[in-house]
Amino acid sequence: MPHTVTETESLQAMQMAFDLAPVGLCVSRHRVVVFCNDVFARQFGYEVPDLLGAPFAMLYPTPDEFANIGEQGEAVMRETGLYSDERIMRRRDGSLFWCHASGRASDRADPFACAVWMFEDISQRRPVTTPLTPREREVAKHLVAGLTSKQIARVLDLSPRTVEAHRARLMTKHKAATQGELVAKLLGHV
């Protein structure tokens, strides 16, 4: 006779899956952490209790980056219910690292009311090797996603010439001769 899974067993299995996931997981309400697993906390340099009730803003390099990514993410989540990108985040000690983030809203009409997020530290394959300004980090994020300077300008509400200036500074800082080489260096392939 097959075993019928009880509600308690089902909840225990879900909790175990959440706790043992190999990536950071969290549930947020209005961009505040309400629940997270140990992997999520550790990759940012915290313990789980430190993050419960904490605003996501403290995990970003700057308040502007928190606001800008929030605006971009909210627009996409209203349209699709999902958002995913690779971005630079900040650990408790102030060090920066590349992170893949992916989230799903419980309600597309109000995507930040409640969302489930996955954060994966990808710094092993894409280390932050050069200090960048917040705007350079934003431009770099979009360059590695394959956007052109004109597309980046539209997303960031800048002129294409301004984006080109930031791209040129990135190339100088990373000692890249071409945009392809710059992207390879940003991705940690060179």
N, C-alpha and C positions, 0 to 999 in steps of 0.2 A: 504494500500500500504506500503510495507516494506521500512524502512529508509535506504538509501544508505550512507555508511560511507565515508566521504570525506577524502582526504589525510591529511588535517589539523587535523581532529578529530582522525584519526589513529595515527598521530605523537603525539598528546596530550595524547592519551591513553597509548602509549609506554613510554612516559616521566613519566606519573603518575605511571605506573607499576615499572619503574626503581627507582623512588623516594620513593615509598611506600613498596618496597620489604623488607621483614623482615631480610635480610642478606645484608652484604656489597657487592656492585657491583662496578666494574670499568672496563674501557676500557683502554688498554695500547698499546703503540707503543714503541718497543725496550726497554721494561721494564721500561717505564716512564708512569706515570698516565696522561691520557689525559682527562678523564671524570670519575667521581665517584659519588655515592650517599652519602647522609648524614650518613647512617649507617656505611658505609665503613670508612669515615673520623672519626666519633666519636669513633669507636672501637679502633682506633689507637691514639686517643687523639687530633685530629686536627679538623679544620673546612674545608669544601670542598675547598675554594679558596687556603688554605695552601698547598694542595696536587696536584693541577693542575700544571702539568709540573715537578712534583717532581719525582726523581728516586725511584724505588721500594727498592733500597739498604738501604735507610734510615729507612725502616720498618723491617729490619732484625737485629738480635742481633749483628752480625759481618759481615764484608765484605766477609770473607771466606764462611760463611753460605749462603749469597746471591749468591756467585759464584757457590758453590757446588749444591745448589738446582736448580739453573739455568741450570747447565750442565745436571743434572738428568732429569729435566722437559723438556728441549729442545729435548733430545734424545727420550723420550716417545712421545712428541707432534709431532715430525717428523714422527714417526711410526703410531700414531693413531689419531693425531689432538687434543687429549684431555690429560689433566694431572690432577691428584688429589692426595692430601696427607694431613696428619696432621703434623703440625710443630709448633715450638715455634717462635713467632714473638715479636717485640718490639714496645711498645707504645712511644709516644712523651716524657713522663716523665722517660723513661728508663726501666720501669717495663716490664716483660716478660709475655706472655700468650700463651696458646695453641690455635691454630687456624686450622680449616679445610679450605683448599684452593682447588678450582677446577677451571680449565680454559680450554678454547677452542680457538684454533688458527684459524684465517681466512684463512691461507695458511700453510698447513703442511710443505711445502718446506722451509718456512721461518717463523717458529712458533712465534717468538717474534716481527715480523713486526707489527702485530695487533692481539690482543687477548682480549677476554672478560673473566673476572675473578669474582669469587664469593669467599668471605672470610667470614667465620662464626666463631665468638669468642666462643670457647667451654670451656673456663676457668671455668665456673660454675660447669661443670661435671668433668673437668680435670684441677685442679689448678696447677700452678708451685709452688711447696712447698719447693724445695731444690735447692740451687744454683748449676748449672752445668757448666762445661767447654763447649766450642763450640763442641768439638769432642764427649763429653758425650751426648749433645743434639742430635747430628746426630745419634749416636748409639741408643739412647732412641727412636727416631722417627722410626727407622727401627724395633726395638724390638716390639713396640706396633703394628706395621703393620704385625707382625708374621714372620719376617725373622729370619733365623738361623744365628749363628755367621759366618759361612762360606759364606752365602749369603750376609750378611752385609759387610764382608771383600771384596767380589767381587765388590759390589756397591761403597764402599768408597775407593777402591784400597789400602787396608791395609792387613796385614797378619791376619789370624784367631786368632793367639795368641794375637795380639794387640787388636782386638775386644774383646776377652775374658778378657783382663786386664781392658778395659773400662767398660765392663759389671760387673766385680767384684767390681770396684769402685762405680758404680751405686748401686749395691746391698748393699754395705756398707753405702753409703750416705742415702739410703732409708730404711735401717734396714730391708732388705728383706732376708729371708732364702733360697728362691728358685727363679728361674727365673719367674715362674708363679706368685709368690707373688710380685716380682718386677714389672712385667707388670701390675698387678692389681693396684699397687700403682701409677704407671705412668699414668694409665687410670683414677685414682681418685676413684677406687672402694673400697679401704681400707682406 
